[in-house]
Amino acid sequence: MVTCRDICNLKLDGVELLAGENGLNRIVSWFFPVHVKTYKECVSRGNFALITIDNDYFNFDEAIHVMEELNEFGISGLAVSVVTDKEAIPQRMIDKAEELKLPLFLIHSLKICVLVFIVIY
């Protein structure tokens, strides 16, 4: 059984916990890349979700809304990767994750996302 705390404890270079320390004991059942806007039909309780901010498909405003919806579905945690890696995660997103007690990770490289998935499973 893997938890968000286990992911955090890996101390992977390029992976940073931004919020939701109170939710680190959530159990991770699977890795779920949010690549489609019809994610509601695919997401399951315990999924560790990944959103890539590219400002074409998902921008930060949409990502915050998606984060809230995914939390209602019972995801274990959320990782955010920013394509340009120059934009900071907005404080309002960090605050909302903290309020939801949802572990929010920043992943600095999409290559790290693959590594996190491999480590989980």
N, C-alpha and C positions, 0 to 999 in steps of 0.2 A: 504494500500500500504506500503510495507516494503522496506527499502533501506539498503545499506551496512552500512550507518551511524547508522541506528537502531541496526544492529548487533554489531557494535563497541560500541555503547552506553550501551549495556547490561552489559559490563564490566565482562564478564564471566571469572571465574578463569580458566586459561589454554588456553585462546584465546588472541592472541596478534596481533595487526596490525603492519605489517612490512614495508609496502609501499603503495602508491596509495591514499594518503589522498585526493588528488584532484579529485578522482573518487568516493568518498563515497556517493554521491547522486544518484548513479546508482540504478535503481529499480530492486529488486529481484523478479523474477516471480516463481521460483521453485528451489529446491535443486537438484543438479546433481552430484552423485558420479561417478568419472571417473574410472570405474573398467575394462573397456574393451578398447582395442585399436581401436575399430570401433566407438568411441564416436562421430565422425563426423556425423553419421547417426542419432544420438539421441539428441544431444545438441540443445537447442533453445535459442534465444535471451532472455537475462535477467536471465538465469540460474546462480545460485551461485554454482560454481564447487568445488569439493573436490578431491585432488590427495593424495594418500598415497604413500610415498616413502618407498619401502621395498628392493630396490636394486635387486630384482628378476624380478619384473614386471615393475616397474618404478624406474629409478635412477634420480639424479638431472639433468643430461644433457637432458634426455628425458622429464622430467617435464618442463624444461624451453621451449623446443620446443612446447610441448603441450599447455603451458600457452599462447604462442604467437598465436597459431592456435585458441585456445578457445576465445581469445580476438577478433580475426577477426570475430568470430561467434556472438560476442556481449554479452558475459557473463557479469554478473554484478560484480562478484568478484571471487576470488580464495582462497581456504583454503588449506594449505599443512599440512599434518600430517606425521611425520617421525616415523616409527615403533620402531626403537631403541631409539629414542629421545635423542641420543647422538651426532648426526651430526647436525651442524649448517646449516641453509639455506645459500647457497652460495651468496656472495655479488652480483655476476653477475645476479642472479635471482631477487634480491631486486632492483637492478638498472634498470633492464628491466621492472619490474612491475611499477616502478616509471615513467619511460619513457612512458609507455603505459597508465599511469594514471589509472592503474588497482589495486583496493584494493587487497592486498595480506595479508592474515592472516596466522599465525602459530597456529595450534591447537596441544596442547601438549598431548592429549589423544583422542583415537577414541571414548571413551564414551562421550566426550564433543561434538563430531560431531553429535551424536544422539540428544543431548540437543539443539544444534543450530538448527537442523532441526525441532524439536518439537516447538521451540520458533518461528521460521519463520512461521510455519503452525500449 
